[in-house]
């Protein structure tokens, strides 16, 4: 349970008060080695390019529900400092990470929520941003007129609780004339009784 993380100083006070508290938190300058990590991941990962909207790579425990065999791909060594900070600051240990690479501002991810994933209770989603600042949009599932947009700076942490996924969707819209960005979204998924194949 998060108890000692404060709301973003990046936003105006009036905007902070409108955040869907206490289910969301933002920390600027949370990961100081973001520049080196961006270069490493961009150049060394084997990016899956099956989506036209963005490139992806998944690590840790898979969350694919259409297969009885779950895969587990080890985290890169460069993730260790991040996972340790997540456990220290947020109180959960992630066993899954989805990396998204947005080469240009024309790349995006549509509105969605992670409520269908079997996340461990009181964990959530921790998004670490690398590269260019992009907007994160949130909108209420039952009323799309209620929405917010937040700039996610490189090295920042944007945390959403598991409870938030039941009421809000999030996405990264297209953004004119933007540079490259990589996001790392860390989750703690429930361990399944299904067999796990290590890659």
Secondary structure, 3 states (H helix, E strand, C coil): CCCCCCCCCCCCHHHHHHCCCCCEEEECCCCCCHHHHHHHHHHHCCCECCCCCCEEEEEEECCCCCCCCEEEECCCHHHHHHHHHHHHHHCCCCCEEEEEEECCCCCCEEEECCCCCCECCCCCEEEEEEECCEEEEEEECCEEEEEEEEEECCCCEEEECCCHHHCEEEEECCCCCCCCEEEEEEECECCCCCCEEEC
